[in-house]
Amino acid sequence: MSDKISEIFASFQNYLRNEEELCEEIRTITRNLNKSAEDILMILQNIHNENNTEENIIVSQYCATSREHFKEIQVNYARLAEIVPNDQYYRFHDKWRVVTQKLCFLISLIIYLEINVLVTKETVAEILGVKNNRQDGFHLDLEDYLMGLLELPAELSRFAVNSVTNGDYDRPVEIARFVVNLNIGFKLLNLKNDSLRKRYDGLKYAVKKLEEVVYDLSIRGLKLSPNQNTQKTE
């Protein structure tokens, strides 16, 4: 009887050891992803320090340099896809959720700086090197994508203010229009998720701040054309 009990608990020990080894490897990969995200963020923070002389060219260079880091990021996500069982994605999801949201934000910032559009979930998944749909395997979770997008307005709001300081009066109007449209998009969602709803409050604050910046430019006569006005939101 004692041998049978020992055998049972030995199997438990093997399971726990394998589980810990898997969790440790996931933690290592996540640390690598965090390091890449921090490196990209440090590069992109330089956009706030430039004056308006050849600013678009310089910003494009920062974006190009940032994109180089995604080669390593794709390798790390490929490793996650390899070691995480297909049916246990959400069991371990919390371990890479935060860094994935950060990377979604950084990708959305890069795409906006490059071509002034909102990045799609499909494009984010492609840049990360993961699947877009849950049924296809290791994928980009919709909530992670949305949480990443909701970090973008605060960064763009800061960029708009710094652009005014650097003498660029067109960019804040463009940013304001973009963020207002982003806000309209999120209003279409029925946000029952607490985390998303709380972060959405930051988007509303960014809209208000940008409207104030654009209004200030308007009363000072620094907006170049009337058709650049952004509509007021409720």
trRosetta pair geometry for C-beta under 8 A, 3 or more apart (Angstrom, degrees):
i j d omega theta_ij theta_ji phi_ij phi_ji
1 4 5.7 -55 -154 33 33 112
1 5 6.6 32 150 -17 66 104
2 5 5.6 -52 -150 36 35 112
2 6 6.3 38 152 -21 66 105
3 6 5.6 -54 -148 37 32 113
3 7 6.3 36 152 -23 65 105
4 7 5.6 -51 -149 33 32 114
4 8 6.6 34 151 -21 63 102
5 8 5.7 -52 -152 32 33 112
5 9 6.4 20 156 -8 66 108
6 9 6.1 -61 -146 44 30 102
6 10 6.0 38 153 -29 65 107
7 10 5.6 -51 -146 30 29 116
7 11 6.9 31 154 -19 61 100
8 11 6.0 -58 -162 30 31 109
8 12 6.8 31 144 -18 64 104
9 12 5.1 -44 -150 32 45 118
9 13 6.4 50 149 -23 68 99
10 13 5.5 -49 -151 33 34 114
10 14 6.6 37 149 -20 64 101
11 14 5.6 -49 -150 33 35 113
11 15 6.5 38 150 -20 64 104
12 15 5.6 -56 -153 35 33 113
12 16 6.3 28 153 -16 68 107
13 16 5.8 -54 -144 39 31 108
13 17 6.2 33 156 -21 65 107
14 17 5.8 -55 -145 36 29 111
14 18 6.3 27 157 -16 64 107
15 18 6.0 -60 -150 38 27 108
15 19 6.2 29 152 -22 64 110
16 19 5.5 -54 -145 36 31 116
16 20 6.3 32 156 -20 65 105
17 20 5.9 -55 -148 36 29 109
17 21 6.4 30 153 -19 63 106
18 21 5.7 -53 -148 36 32 113
18 22 6.4 34 153 -19 65 105
19 22 5.8 -56 -152 35 30 111
19 23 6.3 27 153 -17 65 107
20 23 5.6 -52 -143 38 33 111
20 24 6.2 35 155 -21 65 106
21 24 5.8 -54 -146 35 29 112
21 25 6.5 28 155 -17 63 105
22 25 5.9 -57 -151 36 30 108
22 26 6.4 30 152 -18 65 106
22 83 6.4 173 -142 161 88 112
22 84 7.9 117 -176 -93 115 58
22 92 8.0 -96 139 -95 111 145
23 26 5.6 -54 -149 37 33 112
23 27 6.3 36 151 -22 65 104
23 92 7.6 -155 -105 -125 73 112
23 95 7.4 -156 -147 -97 76 152
24 27 5.5 -50 -148 34 33 114
24 28 6.5 37 151 -21 64 102
25 28 5.6 -49 -149 33 35 114
25 29 6.5 34 153 -16 65 104
25 83 6.0 -98 109 168 137 169
26 29 5.8 -55 -149 38 33 110
26 30 6.2 35 152 -21 66 108
26 80 6.8 75 -124 -120 81 90
26 83 7.2 -152 -69 97 82 129
26 84 7.2 73 -94 -72 118 103
26 92 6.0 -113 -127 -176 165 131
26 95 5.0 37 142 130 126 154
26 96 7.1 -106 -177 -42 100 103
27 30 5.6 -54 -145 37 31 113
27 31 6.4 36 154 -22 64 102
27 95 6.8 -92 -77 -164 61 121
28 31 5.8 -51 -152 32 30 112
28 32 6.7 32 149 -18 62 103
29 32 5.6 -54 -155 34 35 114
29 33 6.5 35 148 -19 67 103
29 76 5.0 148 -164 -165 92 96
29 79 5.6 -160 -110 92 134 122
29 80 5.6 167 135 -66 158 92
29 96 7.5 -29 104 -88 104 121
30 33 5.5 -51 -148 36 35 112
30 34 6.3 39 151 -21 66 103
30 95 5.7 -118 -60 154 149 86
30 96 5.2 -139 -101 -93 103 76
30 99 5.8 166 -160 6 82 147
31 34 5.6 -51 -147 35 33 113
31 35 6.5 37 152 -22 64 102
32 35 5.7 -51 -151 32 32 113
32 36 6.6 31 152 -16 64 104
32 72 7.4 -123 165 154 110 109
32 76 5.1 -169 98 -104 124 140
33 36 5.7 -55 -151 37 34 111
33 37 6.3 35 151 -20 66 106
33 73 6.3 80 -125 -131 79 82
33 76 5.3 -171 -66 119 89 153
33 77 7.7 83 -94 -58 125 78
33 96 6.8 52 46 -141 161 100
33 99 4.6 97 114 148 118 146
33 100 7.8 -12 161 -64 148 59
33 103 7.1 -64 180 -49 106 134
34 37 5.5 -54 -146 37 32 113
34 38 6.3 33 155 -19 66 104
34 99 5.1 -96 -74 -107 73 127
34 102 7.8 57 -119 60 65 152
35 38 5.9 -54 -148 36 30 110
35 39 6.5 32 152 -20 63 106
36 39 5.6 -54 -150 35 32 113
36 40 6.5 31 153 -18 65 104
36 69 4.9 152 -163 172 97 115
36 70 7.9 120 171 -85 133 38
36 72 5.8 -168 -96 90 134 114
36 73 5.1 -177 128 -73 161 94
36 76 7.5 -156 -2 7 144 146
36 103 8.0 24 100 -98 106 114
37 40 5.8 -54 -150 36 31 110
37 41 6.3 33 153 -21 65 107
37 99 5.8 -154 -18 -157 151 88
37 102 4.8 56 -166 117 147 125
37 103 5.5 -98 -98 -72 110 80
37 106 6.4 -166 -145 -18 80 150
38 41 5.6 -53 -145 36 32 114
38 42 6.4 36 155 -22 64 103
39 42 5.8 -53 -151 32 30 112
39 43 6.8 30 152 -18 62 104
39 69 5.7 168 92 -109 120 148
40 43 5.7 -57 -156 34 34 112
40 44 6.2 22 155 -12 69 110
40 66 4.7 77 -143 -149 90 98
40 69 5.3 -134 -67 55 99 153
40 103 8.0 78 47 -120 153 71
40 106 5.1 63 119 -168 135 148
41 44 5.9 -61 -143 43 31 105
41 45 6.3 42 156 -34 65 101
41 102 7.8 -47 -58 176 126 112
41 106 6.5 -94 -72 -98 74 121
42 45 5.8 -44 -149 19 29 116
43 46 6.3 -48 179 8 40 114
43 62 5.5 160 156 -162 92 86
43 65 5.4 -153 -157 101 144 116
43 66 5.0 -175 89 -76 140 88
44 47 6.0 -17 -179 -6 60 111
44 62 5.9 122 -103 156 49 122
44 63 7.8 59 -102 -84 93 57
44 66 5.9 36 -56 -80 96 144
44 106 6.8 -172 -7 -143 156 90
44 109 6.1 67 -168 120 152 137
44 110 7.3 -97 -97 -74 130 79
44 113 7.9 -158 -141 -22 105 159
45 48 6.1 -40 -180 19 59 111
45 49 7.8 49 135 -15 70 106
46 49 5.5 -60 -160 33 55 113
46 50 7.1 59 150 -36 77 98
46 62 5.6 -165 68 -106 114 136
47 50 6.4 -50 -156 13 38 113
47 59 5.4 56 -118 -116 104 95
47 62 6.0 -141 -61 62 88 166
47 113 6.9 -103 -104 -119 153 139
47 159 6.2 -9 119 -121 119 113
48 158 6.6 -28 -105 137 128 105
48 159 6.3 -110 -89 -103 81 65
48 162 4.7 -101 -152 -129 78 178
49 162 8.0 -44 -57 -177 27 139
50 53 8.0 -130 174 52 92 68
50 55 5.1 137 127 -125 127 89
50 58 5.3 163 -120 94 153 147
50 59 7.1 -128 35 -57 158 83
50 166 6.7 48 105 -137 54 161
51 55 6.9 -125 104 -73 37 107
51 166 4.6 -171 -130 -158 52 106
51 167 6.8 26 -166 31 89 110
52 55 5.0 -55 -140 -23 39 130
52 163 7.6 80 -82 -159 99 73
52 166 5.2 146 -36 136 81 100
52 167 4.8 -103 0 81 132 96
52 168 4.4 159 -97 -61 119 94
54 57 4.6 -36 177 37 92 120
54 58 5.9 96 119 -24 87 97
55 58 5.7 -60 -148 40 34 109
55 59 6.0 33 156 -20 70 108
55 166 7.4 108 -88 131 143 142
55 168 6.5 -58 29 -67 164 144
56 59 5.7 -52 -143 37 30 112
56 60 6.3 35 155 -22 63 106
57 60 5.7 -55 -153 34 30 114
57 61 6.7 33 149 -22 63 103
58 61 5.6 -52 -155 30 35 114
58 62 6.8 36 148 -19 65 100
59 62 5.6 -50 -154 32 37 113
59 63 6.6 37 149 -19 66 103
59 113 5.4 -136 163 -177 116 116
60 63 5.5 -53 -150 35 35 113
60 64 6.3 36 152 -20 67 104
60 113 7.6 -175 -82 138 48 99
60 114 6.8 92 -118 -114 78 71
61 64 5.7 -51 -146 36 33 112
61 65 6.3 33 155 -17 65 105
62 65 5.8 -55 -148 38 30 110
62 66 6.3 33 152 -22 64 107
62 113 7.6 -54 80 143 107 156
63 66 5.6 -55 -149 35 31 113
63 67 6.5 36 153 -27 64 103
63 110 4.9 129 -140 -151 96 87
63 113 5.4 -171 -71 94 127 122
63 114 5.3 159 174 -68 166 98
64 67 5.7 -50 -151 26 31 115
64 68 7.4 43 150 -30 58 94
65 68 6.0 -44 -166 12 38 116
66 69 6.2 -51 -174 20 46 112
66 70 8.0 49 139 -27 67 97
66 106 7.2 -150 -180 170 133 111
66 110 5.7 -145 92 -98 139 126
67 70 5.7 -42 -167 12 51 117
67 110 6.8 132 -67 -168 86 150
68 71 6.5 -31 -179 4 50 110
69 72 6.1 -53 -171 39 55 106
69 73 6.3 58 136 -23 76 108
70 73 4.7 -50 -141 40 48 121
70 74 6.1 57 157 -27 72 96
70 127 5.6 -56 -160 176 151 87
70 128 7.4 -99 -154 -94 105 35
70 129 7.8 157 168 -23 91 103
71 74 6.0 -52 -155 30 27 111
71 75 7.0 29 146 -19 59 103
72 75 5.4 -49 -154 30 39 116
72 76 6.6 37 150 -18 67 103
73 76 5.8 -56 -153 36 34 110
73 77 6.5 28 153 -14 68 105
73 103 6.8 144 -155 -134 145 142
73 128 6.4 -82 136 -138 115 59
73 129 7.1 160 110 14 78 116
74 77 5.8 -55 -144 40 33 107
74 78 6.2 38 154 -24 65 106
74 128 6.7 151 -93 164 69 32
74 129 3.2 109 -138 -31 90 149
75 78 5.7 -55 -150 34 29 114
75 79 6.6 31 151 -20 62 103
75 129 7.8 49 -29 65 28 170
76 79 5.6 -51 -152 32 34 112
76 80 6.7 37 149 -19 64 101
77 80 5.4 -47 -150 34 39 115
77 81 6.4 42 151 -21 67 102
77 128 5.5 90 -45 160 167 88
77 129 4.9 148 70 78 126 102
77 130 5.2 -94 166 -59 137 99
77 138 7.3 166 171 133 87 130
78 81 5.6 -51 -149 35 33 113
78 82 6.5 36 149 -24 63 106
78 129 5.9 -52 -50 138 90 131
79 82 5.5 -54 -151 32 34 115
79 83 6.4 10 161 -4 68 110
80 83 6.4 -71 -143 44 27 93
80 84 5.6 7 171 -6 70 119
80 96 6.5 16 -127 -48 155 162
80 138 6.4 148 109 -159 92 149
81 84 6.7 -57 -122 43 20 98
81 130 6.8 175 -65 -120 125 84
81 137 6.5 55 -154 146 112 115
81 138 3.5 -136 -111 27 91 155
84 88 6.2 -138 -180 85 81 94
84 89 6.2 84 142 -100 127 56
84 92 5.6 -131 -128 54 120 143
84 138 6.5 106 67 -98 118 117
85 88 4.3 57 67 19 100 112
86 89 7.0 -14 -171 -39 34 99
86 137 6.0 -69 -122 -130 102 73
86 138 7.7 -105 -112 -48 65 72
88 91 4.2 -42 -169 29 82 129
88 92 6.2 53 139 -4 94 101
89 92 7.0 -90 -167 48 25 86
89 93 6.0 48 148 -66 68 99
89 134 7.9 -169 70 -149 161 86
89 138 6.5 175 -110 -111 116 62
89 139 7.5 15 -152 30 157 82
90 93 4.8 -18 -132 -14 44 129
92 95 5.2 -34 175 16 80 121
92 96 7.6 37 135 6 89 96
93 96 6.9 -84 -163 51 41 81
93 97 5.5 60 150 -62 79 104
93 141 6.8 64 -154 -45 131 148
94 97 5.3 -35 -130 1 33 126
96 99 5.7 -65 -161 51 63 105
96 100 5.5 68 142 -31 86 108
97 100 5.8 -65 -150 36 25 112
97 101 6.5 25 156 -19 64 105
97 141 7.4 -24 -121 41 88 143
97 144 6.1 -137 -154 -93 70 111
98 101 5.8 -54 -153 33 31 111
98 102 6.6 31 150 -18 64 105
99 102 5.4 -50 -149 36 38 115
99 103 6.3 37 152 -18 67 104
100 103 5.7 -54 -147 38 33 110
100 104 6.4 39 151 -23 65 102
100 128 7.5 40 -139 -132 88 152
100 140 7.2 178 -177 -133 125 77
100 141 7.4 79 118 33 150 98
100 144 4.6 -13 114 -168 116 142
100 148 7.6 -90 132 -57 62 124
101 104 5.5 -49 -149 31 33 115
101 105 6.6 36 151 -19 63 102
101 144 5.0 -123 -74 -155 74 74
101 147 4.4 -37 -136 99 124 117
101 148 4.7 -163 -165 -65 57 81
101 151 7.4 114 155 -18 94 132
102 105 5.7 -53 -156 33 33 114
102 106 6.5 30 150 -17 66 106
102 148 7.1 -129 -41 -113 6 95
102 151 7.6 12 -117 19 49 173
103 106 5.5 -51 -144 37 37 112
103 107 6.2 38 155 -19 67 103
103 128 6.4 96 130 -97 137 111
103 148 7.1 -49 75 -117 46 139
104 107 5.9 -54 -147 37 29 110
104 108 6.3 29 154 -19 63 107
104 124 5.5 29 -126 -158 81 143
104 140 7.6 124 -87 -160 115 121
104 144 5.9 153 -25 143 146 81
104 145 5.3 -164 -142 -122 146 44
104 147 7.1 90 68 75 140 72
104 148 2.5 -145 95 -27 110 175
104 149 6.9 -59 141 -36 112 61
105 108 5.8 -58 -149 37 29 110
105 109 6.4 29 153 -20 65 106
105 148 4.1 -138 -45 -163 64 78
105 149 7.3 -153 -97 -57 64 18
105 151 3.9 -22 -115 70 136 129
105 152 5.9 -166 -147 -59 78 73
105 155 7.6 120 174 -6 110 142
106 109 5.6 -52 -148 35 32 112
106 110 6.4 34 153 -20 65 104
106 148 7.9 -70 13 -161 55 115
107 110 5.6 -52 -147 35 33 112
107 111 6.3 30 156 -16 66 106
107 119 5.8 -144 129 117 94 175
107 123 7.6 174 159 119 126 93
107 124 5.1 130 98 -120 152 84
107 127 5.4 147 -127 80 134 153
107 128 7.6 -73 -54 -49 151 89
107 148 7.4 19 43 159 94 143
108 111 5.9 -54 -144 39 30 109
108 112 6.3 31 156 -19 64 107
108 118 7.1 -6 -149 -154 102 61
108 119 4.7 -134 -108 26 64 120
108 124 7.3 -12 -57 -86 80 118
108 148 6.1 148 -6 135 127 101
108 149 5.6 153 -96 -104 166 62
108 152 4.9 -78 113 -78 128 134
109 112 5.8 -56 -147 37 29 109
109 113 6.2 27 157 -17 65 109
109 152 6.0 -171 -70 -122 77 91
109 155 5.9 -36 -104 103 127 150
109 156 7.7 -162 -119 -60 86 86
110 113 5.9 -60 -148 38 28 109
110 114 6.2 22 156 -18 65 112
111 114 5.8 -60 -145 38 29 110
111 115 6.4 -41 180 40 66 95
111 117 6.5 -67 149 72 103 77
111 118 7.7 56 107 -178 126 16
111 119 4.0 116 43 -69 162 108
111 123 7.0 83 -94 122 149 144
112 115 7.6 -98 -137 60 18 55
112 116 6.1 44 -165 -114 60 29
112 117 6.9 -149 -105 54 56 32
112 118 7.3 17 -82 -90 96 40
112 119 7.4 -88 -40 -26 74 92
112 152 7.0 120 -15 -162 150 128
112 156 7.0 -58 129 -88 157 124
112 178 7.0 102 -145 175 120 159
116 174 6.6 -59 -137 171 128 125
116 178 6.9 -127 -170 -81 80 136
118 149 7.4 35 -158 -135 106 120
118 178 7.5 162 -56 -166 89 100
118 181 7.9 -133 -34 106 129 112
118 182 6.5 151 -92 -93 132 97
118 185 7.7 56 -102 -8 177 167
119 123 5.1 -119 -170 79 91 127
119 124 5.7 99 136 -55 123 91
120 123 4.7 97 57 5 83 100
120 124 7.1 -145 95 -4 46 85
121 124 5.7 -53 -149 36 35 113
121 125 6.3 36 153 -20 67 106
121 132 6.3 111 126 -151 94 102
121 140 6.4 -179 -176 100 91 132
121 142 6.9 -17 -126 -116 150 68
121 145 4.7 8 -115 -146 97 163
122 125 5.9 -57 -151 36 29 111
122 126 6.4 29 152 -20 63 107
122 132 5.0 0 -113 -110 64 149
123 126 5.5 -54 -148 35 33 114
123 127 6.4 31 155 -18 67 105
124 127 5.9 -57 -148 37 30 108
124 128 6.3 22 156 -11 65 110
124 140 6.0 131 105 -149 104 166
124 145 5.9 148 67 -120 157 102
124 148 7.5 134 -140 80 152 153
125 128 5.9 -62 -146 43 29 107
125 130 5.3 -95 -158 77 80 79
125 131 6.4 -35 -177 125 130 18
125 132 4.1 -179 47 -84 168 73
125 139 6.9 -18 -131 -162 127 69
125 140 4.2 -126 -91 0 93 132
126 129 7.5 33 179 -73 30 33
126 132 7.6 -6 -43 -59 73 107
128 140 6.4 118 49 -78 146 116
130 138 5.6 -96 -146 120 101 86
130 139 5.7 142 150 -134 108 24
130 140 5.3 130 88 -44 124 80
131 134 7.9 151 107 -79 120 13
131 136 3.9 -167 -165 94 145 118
131 137 5.1 120 -10 62 149 82
131 138 6.1 125 15 77 103 48
131 139 4.1 -58 82 -95 93 82
131 140 7.3 -156 85 3 47 72
132 136 7.2 40 50 34 58 143
132 139 6.3 -10 104 -151 7 103
132 140 6.1 -19 -123 37 45 106
133 136 4.7 87 71 -3 89 109
133 139 6.0 -100 83 -125 20 147
134 139 5.2 -126 -91 43 39 155
134 141 7.9 54 -85 -105 98 63
136 139 6.2 104 62 -77 92 116
140 144 6.3 -124 -174 74 74 121
140 145 5.8 72 151 -56 114 107
141 144 4.4 87 68 3 93 107
141 145 7.1 -162 93 -8 50 84
142 145 5.6 -56 -154 35 35 113
142 146 6.3 29 154 -15 69 107
143 146 5.7 -56 -144 40 33 108
143 147 6.0 34 157 -20 67 108
143 193 6.5 -177 -124 -139 121 174
143 195 7.6 65 -177 78 119 123
143 196 6.7 -107 -144 -60 90 118
144 147 5.8 -54 -143 38 28 111
144 148 6.4 32 155 -21 62 106
145 148 5.8 -59 -155 34 27 113
145 149 6.6 28 151 -20 64 104
146 149 5.6 -50 -150 32 35 113
146 150 6.5 33 153 -20 65 105
146 189 7.9 97 -137 -104 143 174
146 196 6.0 7 118 -122 127 119
147 150 5.8 -55 -150 34 33 112
147 151 7.3 38 150 -24 61 98
147 195 6.7 -14 -101 133 122 113
147 196 6.5 -103 -79 -95 80 75
147 199 6.1 88 -136 43 73 169
148 151 6.0 -53 -162 23 37 111
148 152 7.5 51 144 -34 62 96
149 152 5.6 -40 -167 6 44 122
149 182 7.2 -165 168 -159 111 122
150 153 7.1 -31 -162 13 43 104
150 186 7.6 87 -91 -101 98 148
150 196 7.2 165 -28 -147 156 66
150 199 4.2 86 128 137 146 117
150 200 6.1 -79 -128 -79 134 50
150 202 6.5 100 166 66 96 112
150 203 5.7 -82 -142 -50 83 112
151 154 6.5 -59 -171 35 49 109
151 155 6.8 39 144 -13 76 112
151 199 7.5 -45 -60 -167 64 126
151 202 8.0 9 -105 104 40 147
152 155 5.9 -69 -155 41 37 108
152 156 6.0 28 158 -15 75 111
152 182 7.5 -126 84 -148 123 167
153 156 5.7 -61 -142 43 32 108
153 157 6.0 39 157 -27 68 105
153 179 4.9 100 -125 -135 100 116
153 182 6.6 -162 -71 87 109 145
153 183 7.9 66 -93 -60 148 91
153 202 6.8 154 71 127 116 87
153 203 4.9 113 17 -123 156 67
153 206 3.5 144 148 82 114 167
153 207 7.2 -35 -162 -45 141 66
154 157 5.6 -50 -147 31 29 116
154 158 6.7 30 153 -16 61 103
154 202 5.8 -35 -54 168 115 117
154 205 7.9 22 -91 85 89 107
154 206 5.5 -116 -74 -82 49 124
155 158 5.8 -53 -154 36 32 111
155 159 6.4 34 148 -20 65 107
156 159 5.2 -51 -145 37 37 116
156 160 6.3 45 152 -26 66 100
156 175 4.9 180 169 -158 109 118
156 178 7.2 -100 179 84 161 123
156 179 6.1 -176 91 -66 137 118
156 206 7.2 71 67 -175 92 134
156 210 7.9 1 115 -82 97 133
157 160 5.7 -48 -150 29 31 114
157 161 6.8 29 153 -16 62 102
157 175 7.4 168 -82 146 38 131
157 179 7.2 63 -65 -87 85 165
157 206 4.4 -131 -50 -145 135 92
157 209 5.1 52 -157 91 131 131
157 210 5.6 -110 -115 -59 87 94
157 213 8.0 172 -156 -14 75 142
158 161 5.9 -55 -152 35 33 109
158 162 6.3 26 154 -12 66 109
159 162 5.8 -59 -146 43 31 108
159 163 6.1 39 152 -29 65 105
159 171 7.5 -91 137 146 96 127
159 175 6.6 176 86 -102 104 156
160 163 5.5 -51 -148 29 29 116
160 164 6.9 32 153 -19 61 99
160 171 6.5 -162 -118 119 64 90
160 172 3.9 96 -163 -117 98 81
160 175 4.5 -137 -77 68 114 150
160 176 6.9 91 -125 -48 154 81
160 210 5.9 52 67 -118 170 92
160 213 5.6 105 135 114 121 169
161 164 5.9 -51 -159 30 34 111
161 165 6.7 34 146 -17 64 105
161 172 7.5 88 -60 -104 32 121
161 209 8.0 -47 -55 157 116 114
161 213 6.3 -119 -84 -104 70 136
162 165 5.3 -50 -150 36 40 117
162 166 6.2 29 153 -11 69 108
163 166 5.7 -63 -146 46 31 104
163 168 4.1 -70 -177 73 93 110
163 169 7.8 166 132 -73 98 23
163 171 4.3 -104 -171 73 161 130
163 172 5.6 -174 76 -47 124 85
163 175 7.8 155 17 -8 149 138
164 167 7.8 66 -178 -55 28 14
164 168 7.1 -89 -71 66 28 61
164 169 6.5 62 -115 -99 71 63
164 172 5.7 19 -54 -39 98 142
164 213 6.5 -142 -39 -164 146 110
164 217 7.0 -125 -115 -77 120 109
168 171 4.7 26 135 9 119 116
168 172 7.6 140 109 -15 82 83
169 172 6.8 -47 -159 28 41 108
169 173 7.5 38 151 -13 63 107
169 217 5.6 145 -157 -145 104 129
169 222 4.5 -134 -133 153 150 102
169 223 6.5 -145 154 -92 116 39
169 224 6.7 133 97 -31 113 91
170 173 6.0 -67 -165 37 40 109
170 174 6.3 35 148 -18 75 109
170 224 6.3 -13 -84 8 92 127
170 228 7.3 -103 -140 -136 70 156
171 174 5.5 -58 -148 38 37 112
171 175 6.1 35 156 -20 71 107
172 175 5.6 -54 -144 39 32 112
172 176 6.1 37 156 -24 66 105
172 210 6.9 -178 -175 -151 87 85
172 213 5.1 -115 -175 132 137 128
172 214 6.2 -171 130 -76 105 73
172 217 6.6 159 79 -35 135 147
173 176 5.7 -50 -146 33 30 113
173 177 6.5 31 155 -19 62 103
173 214 5.7 102 -101 -117 70 108
173 217 7.2 -106 -58 75 98 156
173 223 6.3 100 -70 -129 139 103
173 228 4.3 25 161 161 150 116
173 229 7.7 -62 -149 -87 115 19
173 230 6.6 -174 -159 -29 69 102
174 177 5.9 -55 -152 34 30 110
174 178 6.5 29 152 -18 64 108
174 228 7.7 -53 -58 -154 61 107
175 178 5.6 -57 -150 37 33 112
175 179 6.2 25 157 -15 69 109
175 210 6.4 -134 110 -134 96 132
176 179 6.0 -58 -143 40 28 105
176 180 6.2 31 157 -21 64 107
176 207 7.9 98 -153 -144 73 56
176 210 4.0 171 -106 155 87 119
176 211 6.6 127 -151 -73 124 47
176 213 7.0 -159 -70 69 124 107
176 214 4.9 -14 -40 -46 172 132
176 230 4.3 -125 124 -18 112 160
177 180 5.9 -55 -148 35 28 112
177 181 6.5 25 155 -16 62 107
177 228 7.6 -103 -43 -169 130 64
177 230 4.8 -146 -78 -100 65 106
178 181 5.9 -61 -154 38 29 109
178 182 6.4 31 149 -21 65 106
179 182 5.3 -48 -146 35 36 116
179 183 6.4 43 151 -22 64 101
179 203 7.4 -172 -171 -162 95 82
179 206 5.7 -113 -170 123 143 112
179 207 5.7 -168 130 -91 109 69
179 210 5.6 122 58 8 143 163
180 183 5.6 -52 -152 33 32 115
180 184 6.6 36 148 -21 63 101
180 207 5.9 103 -92 -134 64 106
180 210 7.7 -132 -45 89 87 134
180 230 5.3 163 -14 -176 150 119
180 231 6.6 144 173 58 154 78
180 233 6.0 -171 -139 -46 96 121
181 184 5.4 -47 -150 32 37 115
181 185 6.6 42 150 -22 64 101
182 185 5.6 -51 -154 32 34 115
182 186 6.6 28 152 -14 66 104
182 203 6.8 -123 115 -155 108 125
183 186 5.9 -56 -147 38 33 106
183 187 6.4 41 151 -28 64 103
183 203 5.6 165 -97 149 85 113
183 204 6.8 107 -132 -90 123 57
183 207 5.1 19 -55 -71 155 140
183 233 6.2 -15 107 -113 147 165
184 187 5.6 -51 -153 27 32 117
184 188 7.4 39 149 -26 59 97
184 233 7.9 -139 -65 -112 81 123
185 188 5.9 -52 -168 18 37 113
185 189 7.8 30 143 -17 63 99
186 189 5.6 -48 -162 25 50 113
186 191 7.4 13 178 -47 91 128
186 200 5.8 177 160 -131 141 112
186 203 6.2 60 36 98 161 167
191 196 4.9 -138 -153 109 113 114
191 197 4.5 151 130 -79 121 82
191 200 6.0 -131 -34 -22 178 153
192 197 7.6 -31 -174 -45 5 124
193 196 4.1 63 82 17 111 111
193 197 6.4 173 85 -15 55 88
194 197 5.7 -60 -144 39 28 110
194 198 6.2 26 160 -19 66 107
195 198 6.0 -56 -148 35 27 108
195 199 6.4 18 158 -10 63 109
196 199 6.0 -62 -146 42 29 104
196 200 6.1 39 153 -31 66 106
197 200 5.5 -48 -148 27 31 118
197 201 7.4 44 150 -28 57 91
198 201 5.9 -41 -169 12 38 115
199 202 5.6 -39 -170 21 53 116
199 203 7.4 57 138 -19 67 95
200 203 5.3 -43 -160 26 49 117
200 204 6.9 50 146 -18 70 97
201 204 5.7 -50 -154 33 39 112
201 205 6.6 41 148 -19 66 103
202 205 5.5 -51 -149 35 36 114
202 206 6.4 40 151 -22 66 103
203 206 5.6 -52 -149 33 33 112
203 207 6.6 38 151 -22 64 101
204 207 5.7 -47 -151 30 34 115
204 208 6.7 34 152 -17 63 104
205 208 5.8 -56 -153 36 33 112
205 209 6.3 33 151 -19 67 107
206 209 5.6 -54 -146 37 33 112
206 210 6.2 30 157 -17 66 108
207 210 6.0 -60 -148 39 27 107
207 211 6.3 30 154 -22 64 106
207 233 5.6 -21 158 36 140 142
208 211 5.7 -53 -149 33 30 113
208 212 6.6 31 153 -19 63 104
209 212 5.7 -56 -157 33 32 112
209 213 6.7 34 148 -20 65 103
210 213 5.4 -48 -149 32 39 114
210 214 6.3 35 154 -15 68 103
210 230 7.4 -10 128 64 109 161
211 214 5.8 -55 -146 40 31 108
211 215 6.1 34 153 -21 65 108
211 230 6.8 -122 -103 87 74 118
211 232 6.3 79 -141 -118 138 71
211 233 7.4 -133 -62 21 141 87
212 215 5.6 -53 -143 38 30 113
212 216 6.2 34 155 -22 63 105
213 216 5.8 -56 -151 34 28 112
213 217 6.6 29 151 -18 63 104
214 217 5.6 -52 -151 35 34 112
214 218 6.3 38 150 -24 65 105
214 223 7.2 51 -164 -82 75 128
214 229 7.3 120 163 -140 129 54
214 230 5.7 -124 -85 27 179 110
215 218 5.5 -53 -150 33 33 115
215 219 6.5 22 159 -12 68 104
216 219 6.3 -56 -143 39 30 101
216 220 6.3 17 159 -7 63 114
217 220 6.0 -71 -148 48 27 103
217 222 4.4 -95 -160 72 79 104
217 223 4.9 98 128 -52 108 85
218 221 7.7 36 176 -68 29 27
218 222 7.7 -85 -56 47 19 70
218 223 5.2 -1 -91 -2 63 131
218 229 7.5 50 -92 -105 134 93
223 226 7.6 91 119 -87 122 35
223 228 5.8 -162 -171 72 110 123
223 229 7.5 58 173 -73 160 67
224 228 6.8 61 57 0 77 147
225 228 5.2 100 73 -12 82 104
226 229 6.2 -14 179 -20 57 109
